[in-house]
């Protein structure tokens, strides 16, 4: 069993990196760390970065997940290979670009690329946020697959993944630590990143950001509202390059696995996505860079 420790970063290709960085810095509120060899780094917590824009083709490139150490990474390589998954060890230059000691690349059966990383760089200094959005940490990431139930079966067969709740057959909300979900799979025909989440300090931060986003002409895809699954108060909004961001506050923690029974929410019922009854729509996906279907229809 591959033991995941945390989510680490998202690497996203950007055809217009300057605009992608401007939005992440001035609208989302993240700290811009500068660029190196065409890679632009954004910080939101103790991680060196949680979002990197890579100059080039638009689309998500990979999502980073951390494991404990080199032995765990070697064991993960063996387990994935036995399961028929092709792996690749990153070069020293690629590892340096990710600010990790080493990483192992793999693609899930639906085309989503991941990096398993060790010794990701930690920054003990304060985050220099560019606006008071109240961000506490990089909260979770969501990818797409045609069948979230089948995707959960695959993830849970190889990784320390547990199901927290189902949203019909449309979403599997999954955990590998007490947070209700750090990784989720949404129903989608193409591989891609459905959204990235940032936890904020208070409900006031969500509401202040709602007005700030509206005042700055940002497309709000959903919210403000409250998810009945995690209990989190949320707002989703769309940035450049097709990347959807989410702020949320008050996510549920599941401290006792044995006492928790996953629940099933029918997405056709009006309060299954937003228990306040607000208008809901699926967040838009940033497709995987190089996805053949996306390229054929471009």
Secondary structure, 3 states (H helix, E strand, C coil): CECCCEEEEEEEEECCHHHHHHHHHHHHCCEEEEEECCEEEEECCCECCCEEEEECCCEEEEEEEECCCHHHHHHHHHHHHHCCCCEEECCHHHHHHHCCCEEEEEECCCCCEEEEEECCCECCCCCCCCCCCCEEEEEEEEEEECCHHHHHHHHHHHECCEEEEEECCCEEEEECCCECCCEEEEECCCCEEEEEEEEECCHHHHHHHHHHHHHCCCEEEEEEEECCCCCCEEEEEECHHHCEEEEEECCCECCCHHHCCCEEECCCCCCCCCCCCCCCCCCCCEEECCCHHHHHHC
